Amino acid sequence: MITGRAPKAAMVVAQHIIRDATRQNLAAGDLLPSERVMLEKYEIGRGTLREALRLLEFQGVIALKPGPRGGPVMLDPDASHLASSLILLMQLKDAPFSVIIEARSALEPMISRLAAQRVSGETLVELKETIERMHGSLGDQYEFLEANKSFHDLIAWSSGNPLFGYMVDSLLGIMDGTAIGIDYPPHRREAIIVAHTRIYESLSQGDEIGSEERMREHIDAYRRYAQRKYPDLLEQVIQWDRALG
């Protein structure tokens, strides 16, 4: 009976490399063993090892550092590779940009509730700083949206669930709005600051219900604004080659 396709040798080696790196508690910036050591350890050919390393590099897990003291070095991967995979899958399903807003509406209020239980004092300081950055960049949409993204990322990672952190990071990466032509005039930016301030206040008080409700109101306001001003854009199918903001 056919039970499925056996994984490629390079994929198996890549899995072993990550398993061993995890067991050795390697962190971002640490070098992996040399090519010679890995060839002997995994009993493979040079071509298979290099393909395995390219797989890990493509996933953003390692970088291949050139030079005599170089080699594969561990990275702290971000959500860009997850976002790229999601965009490709969404394009194949003819999914429009509106599904991103729908997903955020479902996820972020619940994530904000969890964050109210678990957010650290250090992260609360960082959240307040993003709001201050937004106040200071009302005339600079790029900087304003970078601070906006940081605010939502910090809350997602404060949920204590890394999957939520990567998911929110990837959703924001797929669509900050500007990538498909959504503009944020000054009055809209000011409304976002007010919403963020209310969310921050609920989080700082450990108010789970308030944090969830304030985040839901915030995402709903964004959804209504986008639907009113840019309905055609929201119904455009996500394209793999141009959606990442």
N, C-alpha and C positions, 0 to 999 in steps of 0.2 A: 504494500500500500504506500502511495506517495504521501508523505507527511509534510512536505514543504521543501523549499530550496535550501540547501546548506549555505551558511554564510561564507562569503569570500574569505580567503586566508588573511588578507590584509585587514578586514574588519575584525576578525578574531584577535589578531595581534594588537590592533588599536584598543580593543576592549581590555586585553591583558595589561597593556601599558597604563591605562587609566586605573585599573584595579590596583596595580602595584604602586602607582603614584599616590593613590588614596591611602593605602596601607602604610606608606612611608611618610604620610602627612605633608607631602610636598605642597607648597603654596605658590601663589603668583610670584614670578621672578626666579623661582628655583629651576635649575637645569635638570633635565632628565639624564639618565645615563648616556654614555657615548654610544655611537653607532656600533663600535666593536663589541662593547659590553652587551648591548641588546641583541646583536646577531647571535652571540654565544648563548645568551640566556634563553631566547625564544626558539633557537635552533631553526632559523629561517634564512632565506636568501636576502641579499641587499635590496633587490627590487621590491620584494614583499614588504620589507621594513619601511622603505621610503614611501611606498603607497599608503601604508598605515599612518605614517606621520603626516602625509598630505591630507588624509581624511580628518585627522585631528586638527590640523591647521585650518581646513575649510570650516570646521565646526567652531572655530574661535577658541579652542581649548589650549592650543600651543602656538608659539611662533618659532620659526626656524631662524635662529640668530647666526649670521655669517661670521666668518673669521676663525682663526686658529683656536680661540677660546670660546667659540660659539657652539651651536647645537640646538636641540629642541628645548625651549624654555616654557614653563607653565604660565598660563594667563588666567586672569579672572574674567571669564566670558560674560559678555553682555547679552541682551536679548535680540540683537540684530539678526542673528542666524535663525532664531525662532520666528521672528517677524517675517523674514524672507520666505521661510517654508510656508507660513500661514498665508502670505500673499499669493504664492503659487497655487496653493490648494483652493483658495477663494476664487482665483481667476478661473480655474478649471471647473468650478461649480457656478460660474457666472454670478457670483455674489457681489452686490453693490456695496458702496462705502457705508450705507446706512446700517449694515450688520455690525460694524464696529461700534457704532453708538449704542446699538441694542445690547451688545455684549457688555459694554461698559456700564450700562444702566442696570444690568443684572448683577454684575460682579462688584463694582466699587462701593456701593452702599454697605454691602455685607462685609467687605474688607475693612471699611472704615470702622464698623462696629467692633471687629476683632482688634483693630489697632488701638481703640480706646482702652482695651484691657491690657495691652502689651507695650504700648509706645514708651520709649525711654525718655528721660529728661534731656539727654543729649539730642535726640531726634526732634523733640519739641523746640529746642533752640534752633535747629536747622530749619524746621518748618517756618518758624517766625522770620528767619532770615530770608527765606524765599519770598515771603509776603513783602518784606522791606525792599527786596530787589525788584519786585513787580511795581511797587510804588515809585521807585526810582527810574523805571524804564517804560513809563507810559508812552513815551514818544519813540520807543525802539521796539517794534513788534518782535523781532528775532529774539532779543534779550528777554523780553516779557514772556514769550512762549517757552524759552529755556527754563526760566524760573517756575513757570506753571507746570512743566513736565517734572521738574525736580520735586515739587510739592506732592504731586500724585504718586511719584515713585517712592518717596519717603514713607508715605502712608501705606502703600502696598507692601513694602518690605517690613514695616512695623507690625504687620499682621502676624508675623512669626511663621508664615508659610512661604517658603521660597518660590513655590509654584505660582502663587498669586503675584509675587514680585516680578517674576519673569513674564507672566501673562499681561499684567498691566503695562509693563515697560514695552512689550512688543506691540500692544494695541496702540499705545501713544506713538510709537515709532512708525506704525503703518499710517496713522492719520493724526497729524497735529492740525489739520485743516488747510494750512497754507500749501501743502503739497498738491492739493487739487483745486486751489483757488479760493478758499474761504478766507475772507478778511475779517479782522477784529478791530473795528473802529474804537476810538477812545472811550466812548460811553460803555461799550461792551467790556473793555478791559477793566474799567472801574467796577463794573458789576461782578466780574470774576474775583477781583480783590476782596469785595465785600463777602462773597460766598466763601472764599478761602479763609477769611478771618473768622467767620462763624463756625466753620468746620474746625479750625485750629482751637477755638475757645472750647468747643465740645470735647475735643480730644484732650486738651490740657486739664479738663475737669474729670476725665475718666467717664464721661457720659456716653455710654454705649448707644442708647436709643437716639440721643440727640446727634451723635456723630453719623449714625446711619441715615437719619432723616435729612440732615444738612447736606450730606453728600448726594443723596437722591435728588434733592431739590436742585443742587448745582448741576448734575448731569442732565436732568430734565430741562433745565433752562437752556443749556447748550443745545440739546436736541431740538427744542422749539425754535431757537434762533436759527439753527442750520436749516431746518425744514421750511421756515418762513422765507429766509433770504436766499437759500441755495438748494431748492428742491431737486433741480435737474442734476446738480453735481452729486448729490447723495445717491442718486439712482444710477450713476455711472458704475460699470463693473470695475472692480479692483484689478489693476494691471501690475503684473510682476515687475515690469521694467521701469515703473515710475512712481510707485505708491509710497515708498519709504521717504519720510520727511527729513 
